[in-house]
């Protein structure tokens, strides 16, 4: 199978690059092992101090509404974190304050939303908090098994019964000016979020839970759908296991599922993430990139990889695949002419591109633009 570009990895960076290339008429394929960092997405994009119209338009075309509002967002432990570009369901405040009184609402048997910690954190910011647990008949079947009482399973039900939740909240509300709910709404129907806000006579704030992230999974599903509608091929549940390289150029890659059928392309993009998704792996002697054997920027001594104080910043988290100025990946100190690296596999080797979601988006667009640049004669 031949394509203009084959992208290895199925997360945010891969989908942004794939959508951009498909819109420009380039044939692409994405190889995804399955779960990726979007399943842990907070709903806000780090390192996006500017909100280029190009980014908001790309997401809007996929049915994802973003808003740019520099300020802070409420975290699950009742603290606040700086934020700028976020999904529409993430409330951004100009300062670490949400009101005077808050009603924190969760569901009986749901243990991935820490109401007490949230209340204690907010009380330090002068917010009086009360906690209520809803007993909903529709969730009783899920309560029988802790493994079923998770955010995604609850969200599948909430898209159908959100009106019941609003009714219960209206009964519980006294003089609170804010209602805080876990992010378990709008998995497939994003209109549910605005309907809840319209139905509750108080400010509604949706706050993160333990993974998996409902906003993240929704974002991944919508971007993937947009990519496939444009004509992209998304190979789910497969992984690249090797490559054919000749004279500094990738000719094809081998995948686990395709066996002797290789994926050929003019360009290849590596977006396999870092340690969580096994884009980077370590042994007692080195940190390595497993598909192409690329150079990884890292300290020579293993003792320098980590800080013995567990809660301190860990150096190994900054390591990543080495690239040249145009994000071509390096092997043996030399760039592979048609292989690019984007997203978190870069670590913090390219600080000008930011971190987290910002790094994914900025690097994906930079490489897509490089591929689309007219070839000089």
N, C-alpha and C positions, 0 to 999 in steps of 0.2 A: 504494500500500500504506500502510495506516494502523496506527500503533502507539501505545502509551502513551509509550514512550521509545525513541529511536534513539541508539545509542552508536557513536561514531566512534573506531575503534581496537580492536585485538583482544588486548591484553596483560593483565597482572595486574589493573590498575585496572578495565578494561572488564569483565572476567569476574566480578570480585567484585561490581561494581555490578549487572551483568546477572543474576547468580544471586540476589542479594538481592531485586531487583525481581520476578523471575519467581516466587520463593517466595511473594511477597505477592500474586500473581495479576495482575501488570501485564504486558501484552504488550510485548515488546522485540525489537529487532534490533540485531546488532553488525556493523559494517562493518570488515573486516580486510584490509589489504594483503598480509599474509603474516607474514614474520619480525618478531619483536618482541623487546623487552628480556628476556623470559623465556628466550629462547634463549641468553642470556649470564648466567643466574641462578647465583649462587654456592651457593645452598641455604640461606642465612640471610637473614632479613628485617631490614634496618637499621631503626633508630629504633622498635623494638618492645620498649621497656623493660618494658612490661606485656604480659601475654598474656591478653587478654580471652577468656572462654569462647566468646563469639560467633564469634571468628576461628577458633579451633581446631575448633569444631563445624562451621563452614562448610566448612573444608577436609576434615574427616573425612567429611562427607557426600559429598564428591567422591572419597573413597578415598585421601586424602592425610593421612598422620599427621604431626603437628607435635609437637615437644617444646620446652618452655620451660626453659632451663637457663643462667642467666647465667654467663658465663665467656669463654673464648677458643676459636677454632677454628684448625686448621692450614691455612695458605695454601700455594699451589703452590710458593713459593720458600723454604719452610722457616721462614717467619715466622708470627706469630700475630696474630689480629685479634679484637677484642671482639665477642661475639655473645650473643644471648639466644634469640629464637624461630627455630627452624630445622626443616628437614625431618628425618625420622627417621634418614636415612643420614648426617647430619652429626654428627661427634663433637665434643662441647663439653667442654673441660677447665677445671678451676678456676683454673689458672695456666698459663703458657707452658712446659709440660712434658708429654711423652707417655710417658715410660718411660726405660729406660737403654740399651736396644739395639733398633734398628729394622731390619727387612728391607723394603727398598723394591722392589716387584715391578712390572715393566711387561712389554711385549711386543715382541719383535723386529720392527723396522720401524716402530714407532709413535713419532712424533717430537713429539707434542703434550703429552707429559708429561715434565717436565724433572727426571729423577731426580737428576742431579749437583747441580743448584742446590738441590733439596730437601734432599739430604744435607748440603751445605755449610751451609745455613741451620740445620738441626737440630743439627749438630755445635757450632755456637756456643751452643746451649742445653744442651750436655753430653750429647747423644745420640750413641752410636756407631752408624754406619749402614753397611749393606752393600747392594749393588744387584744384582739378578738380573733377567735378561730371559728370558721364557718363549718357546719356539718351539712354537707350537701349529699342528698341521696344518690345523685349521679356518680359520686366518687367512691361509694361504698365498696364496689367491686375492686377498685384499685387498692383500697386500704387493706385488703386481705393479704397483700404481698408487698413488703418494703421495696422490692425491686421494681414494682409496677408504679408505685407512688413517686414518680420522678417528674421533672418539669415537662418533658415532651409528652408523656402519657396524659398528664393533667391538661396540657394545652390542647390536645386533640378533643378533649371533652369540653373545654372552656369555649371553644369557638361556637358550640351549640347552646350552651347554657349561660352565657355571659349576662343575659338579662336577669336571671335568677340571682346572680352575684350582686348586680346593681341594686336589686330590690332589697336584698339582705343588708347591704351597706347603708342604704337609706334608712332602714329601721334602726341600725346601730348608731348612726351619727347623732351626736349631741351638739356640742359647740366647737368641734374640731374644724380647723380651716384647711387641713390637708389629710388626704387618705393615701396610705402607702400600700401598694400591692406588689406581689412577686411578678417577675416577668414570665408569666405562663399564659399570655393571651396573644391572639393574632398570629398563630402559627401559619395558617393558610389564608385567613381572612383578615387582612390588615385593617379593614374598616372597623373591626371590633374595638380597637384601641380608642379611636375618636368617639365611638358610640358610648363607651364606658365613661369617658371624660364628660360627654354631654349629659349623661344620665345621673351623675353623682354631683350633688350641690356643694362641692368643695374641690380644691385643687387635687388632682390625682397624679401621683408619682409612681412609676413602675421601676422597681429596683431589682438588681441582679440576684440570682440564686446560685447554688452550686451547679456546675456543668452537668449535663449539656445545656447550652444556651439556646433558648427559644428564639430570640432575635437573630442569633448567629445562624441557626439552622434555616430559618426563614430566608435570610439574606443569601445563603448558599443555594437554596432551592430556586430562588428567583433569578439569580445570576446564571445558574446552570440552565434554567429554562430559556432565558434570553439567548445564551450562547448556542444552544441547540436549534432554536428557531432561526438563527442567522445561518445555520448550516454546519456548525461545528460538530465534530465527532467526540463524544465524551465516553471514554473507555473506563467504566466503573469496575472496581475490584481487581485491577491489574497493576503490575509494577514493572518498571524497567529493571532488567537484570544485567545488562551489558551493552556494549556498543562496538561498532566497527569504525575504527579510526585510521585514517591514512593521510600522511603528510600534513598533520595539523588541522584536519577537518573531519567532522563526524559525517559518515555516509549513511548509517542506519543504526537503529537500536533494536535490542532483543527484549521481549517482555515475557513474563511468566506464562500468560495465557495463550499468546499467539505462537509460541514454539518456534518452528522454522520459518514462520512468516514474519519478515522484518518490517519495521516502519522506517521508510525513507523520507527524507525531507531536505530542503535547501537550508533550513535553519532549525536549531533546537534550543529550547529554553528549559533550564533547570530551575524548578520552583518547588522542591521537595521539602522545604521547611528545615528546621533544625533538629534537635535531639528528640523531641516528642514524636515527630513523624518519621524519624530515622533518616532524615536527609543528611544528618551528621552522625557519625558513630565514633565511639572511643574504645581504646584498649589500653593496657598499662603503659604503652609507649607513645601513642599518638592519637590525635583526633583526625578522622579521615572522612572523605566523601565516597560512598560505596559504589556508585554507578560508573563513574568515569575515572575515579582515582585522582581527582583534582587537588591542586594545592590548597591547603587550609592554613590561614594565618593563625598562629598559636605560639605560645611560649614553648621554648625548647625543653625546659624542665617540667616534669609532671607536677612537682611540688608548687610550681607557680600557676597552675591551672585554677587553684581554688584558694579560698580564704578559710582558715580553720574556724573562724567565727561564723557559724552557720547562717546567722541572720544578716551578715554583711554582704555587700555586692560581690558576686562570684566572677572572677576573670573569664572562666571558660564560656560564660554566657555571651561574651562579646566576640568570640572567635567565629570565623566564617570563611567561606570559599573566597580565595583571592581572585581579583578581576583587574582588567585594565580600565582605562578611562571610559570606555564605552560598554562596560559590563561584560565583555568577553571573559569567560572563565580561563584561568591559567592552569597549565599542567607542565611540570618541570620548568616553571618560570616563563613559559611561552604561552601566548593566547591561542586557544582553539578558535579558528576563524569564524565558525558558524555556531558556536555554543555560547549562550548567554546564561547568567545566573541572576535571579531576582528573588525578592522576598526575604524571609527570615534566615535563609541559608547563608545570606551575606553577613549575618551577625551585626556587629557595629564597625565593620571594615569600611563602610561608606557613610560616615556620619552626616554628610550633606543631604542624604536621602531620608534621614530621620529614623524612626523606630516603629515597630508594630505595624498597624494598619497603614500608617503614612509611608513607611518603607515599602510595603507591598504595592501600594498604588503608584507611588512615584517611580519605583524601579520598573514596574510592569509597563507603564506608559513610556518611559525612556527607551526601553528595549523595543517595544512595538514601533515607536517612531524611527528607531535605528533600522529596523527591518524594512519599514515602508519607505525609507529614504531612497530616492532614485539612484541607481547604480551609476557611478561615474564612468564615462567611456575611457 
